[in-house]
């Protein structure tokens, strides 16, 4: 959450500095799910380009939630929304519904990061 807010707000503060006035507006949409996943590093043997990826339930659900997320917003599962509300009492999520039966998920919580 804190990193997301930083990513949204940093360009707003930077554009007040002359050399950054033409900076592109930064837009972000995030999806998050809590749980186990596996991290893999893929390497292109021809170019030595490395890419890190993750697989597993939480990675898949997080990806689906990102797809439901709006620009400059964070979309999470109920458990994460509950934890955010415990840690950040000002965080208010909009409740949404979806039909992700494959993941036994029909409710998500969306927080607008643009403030």
N, C-alpha and C positions, 0 to 999 in steps of 0.2 A: 504494500500500500504506500509506504513512505517513498520508495523508489519510484513508483508510478507517479506520485504527485511531483517529485523532483523533475522527472522527465517532461511533464507537462508544463511546469512553471519556469524552468530554467530558460527556455528560449524567450519567454515573455520578459524576463529580467534582462537578458542579454541584448534584446533589441533596443534598449535605451542607450546602449553604448554605440557610438557612431559607426564603427567598422562592422557592427553586427545588425545594423538597421535593415539590411536586405535579406536577413536570414529567413529561410523558409519556415513556415509554421510547422511545428512538430505535432503530429497526430499519432495517437496510440490507441489500441484496443487490446484488452487483455482478458484471458480466461484462466481461471485457476481452480484446481481440484487438489485435495490433500490425499496423499497415499503413496504407496510404493510404485516405483517405475525403474526401468533399467536405462542406464546411460551408455551410449555407444559412440565411438569415434570412427567415422568413415574417412578413408584416405584414398584419393585418386592417385594411383601409382604412377600415372604419366606426368602429373603436375605437382604432386605432393600436397595438393590442397586438402585440408582437413575440415571436416564438418562434424559437430557434435549433435547427436539426436537422442531422443528418449522414446521408449515404448512402454506400454503397460496401461492399466486401467486409468490411473490418474492423468497420465500424459494424453490419452485419448479423450477423456472427458474434458480436460482443460482446453484441448484443441476445439472440441465441439462448442464449449462455452465461449471461446474467443470468437467463433463464427456467429454467435448470438449477440456478441457485444457490439455496442455502438462506438463511433469515434470518440476518443477521449473518455473511455469508460472501462471499468473493471467488472467482470461478470464471474460470479463464484457460486459454489454449492451452498446449501444451508449450513453445513458445519463450519465452513470458513466465514460465512456472513455472521454467524453467532460469535466466533472468535474475534472478528473485527469489532463487533459491537461491544464485546467485553473490554478490548484494548483501546478502542477509539470510540468513545461514547457519542461523538458527534457524527459518526459515519451512519448515514441513513441509506438503506438500499431500497430500490424499487423491486417488487416481486414480479416475476414473469413466469409464464408457463411454456413448456415445450413438450414434445412427444419423443423423447429419446429413450424408448422402451428398452433398447439394446443395453443401455447403461443403467436401467432402473432409475431414471431421472425424469421427473416431470415438473420440477420447480427450480428456478435459478434466481439469483439476486444480483442486481445491477447497480453499480455506484457510478455516478457522473463525476469524473475527475477534473473537469474543466472549471469547476467551482463557480 
